[in-house]
Amino acid sequence: MNPESEIVELRFSYRYMKQHAWVVQAVNGFLSAYFMEQPGFRVQRHFDELESGMHVWLCEVPVAMKMTRLLKRLKADIPPFRQTEIRSSADSPAQYVIDSPDPDSPA
């Protein structure tokens, strides 16, 4: 891995994926296009996490890149979602969890 890059996990909840099964292909296409636009961005791996039911994309991103920009663009391509950023420690990758919006709040 490039020392000017970091690993970021883009995680989609089981609930969101169950409601919108086609999103896996949409996210794969979106991230492929993003790779073509953004030097230094790449997807290292995509897998289904059996314990949680989440779909996870491990992405290598330039340290200076703002994930909020990627997520804002992604919001234009897929159904409404809420996002949560999780940073458990400096050694573990940042996680962006995508889930269905709360039914009581606007999308």
C-alpha positions in Angstrom: 0.0 0.0 0.0 1.1 3.5 -0.8 2.3 5.4 2.4 0.1 8.4 1.3 -3.0 6.1 1.3 -5.2 4.6 4.0 -7.7 1.8 4.1 -11.4 2.7 4.5 -14.3 0.3 4.9 -17.5 1.1 3.1 -20.1 -1.1 4.8 -23.8 -1.6 3.8 -26.1 -3.0 6.4 -28.0 -6.2 5.9 -31.3 -4.3 6.3 -30.4 -1.8 3.6 -29.2 -4.6 1.2 -32.3 -6.6 1.8 -34.5 -3.6 0.9 -32.4 -2.8 -2.2 -30.7 -5.9 -3.5 -29.6 -4.3 -6.7 -27.4 -1.8 -4.9 -24.4 -4.2 -4.8 -24.1 -3.9 -8.6 -24.7 -0.2 -8.4 -21.9 0.3 -5.8 -19.5 -1.9 -7.8 -20.1 0.3 -10.9 -19.9 3.5 -8.9 -16.6 2.6 -7.3 -15.2 1.4 -10.6 -16.0 4.8 -12.1 -14.6 6.6 -9.1 -11.4 4.7 -9.6 -11.1 6.1 -13.1 -11.7 9.7 -11.9 -9.6 9.8 -8.7 -5.9 9.0 -8.8 -4.9 6.9 -5.8 -8.4 5.5 -5.2 -8.9 1.7 -5.6 -11.0 -1.1 -4.2 -8.9 -3.8 -2.7 -11.6 -6.2 -1.9 -15.4 -6.7 -1.7 -16.9 -9.4 0.5 -20.0 -10.4 2.5 -19.4 -10.4 6.2 -21.2 -13.5 7.4 -21.5 -12.5 11.1 -23.2 -9.2 10.4 -24.7 -9.8 7.0 -23.0 -6.6 5.8 -21.5 -6.1 2.3 -18.0 -4.6 2.8 -15.8 -2.8 0.3 -12.2 -2.3 1.4 -11.0 0.8 -0.3 -7.5 2.3 -0.6 -7.9 6.1 -0.6 -5.4 9.0 -0.6 -5.0 10.4 2.9 -6.1 13.8 1.6 -9.3 12.5 0.0 -12.6 13.3 1.8 -14.9 10.4 2.0 -17.8 12.7 2.5 -17.4 13.8 -1.1 -17.6 10.1 -2.3 -20.7 9.5 -0.1 -22.4 12.6 -1.3 -22.0 11.5 -4.9 -23.1 8.0 -4.0 -26.3 9.4 -2.5 -27.3 10.6 -5.9 -27.1 7.1 -7.4 -28.8 4.8 -4.8 -31.9 5.0 -2.6 -31.8 7.2 0.5 -29.6 6.1 3.3 -28.0 7.3 6.6 -24.3 7.0 7.1 -22.4 6.6 10.3 -18.6 7.0 10.6 -16.9 4.6 13.0 -13.2 5.0 14.1 -12.4 2.5 16.8 -8.6 3.0 17.0 -5.8 4.6 15.0 -4.7 1.1 13.9 -8.1 0.0 12.5 -9.6 1.4 9.3 -12.3 4.0 9.3 -15.7 2.5 8.7 -18.6 4.2 6.9 -21.8 2.2 7.6 -24.6 2.8 5.2 -28.1 1.9 6.5 -31.7 2.5 5.8 -32.9 5.9 7.0 -34.8 5.9 10.3 -38.5 5.8 9.5 -39.2 8.8 11.8 -36.6 11.1 10.2 -36.4 12.7 6.8 -34.0 11.0 4.3 
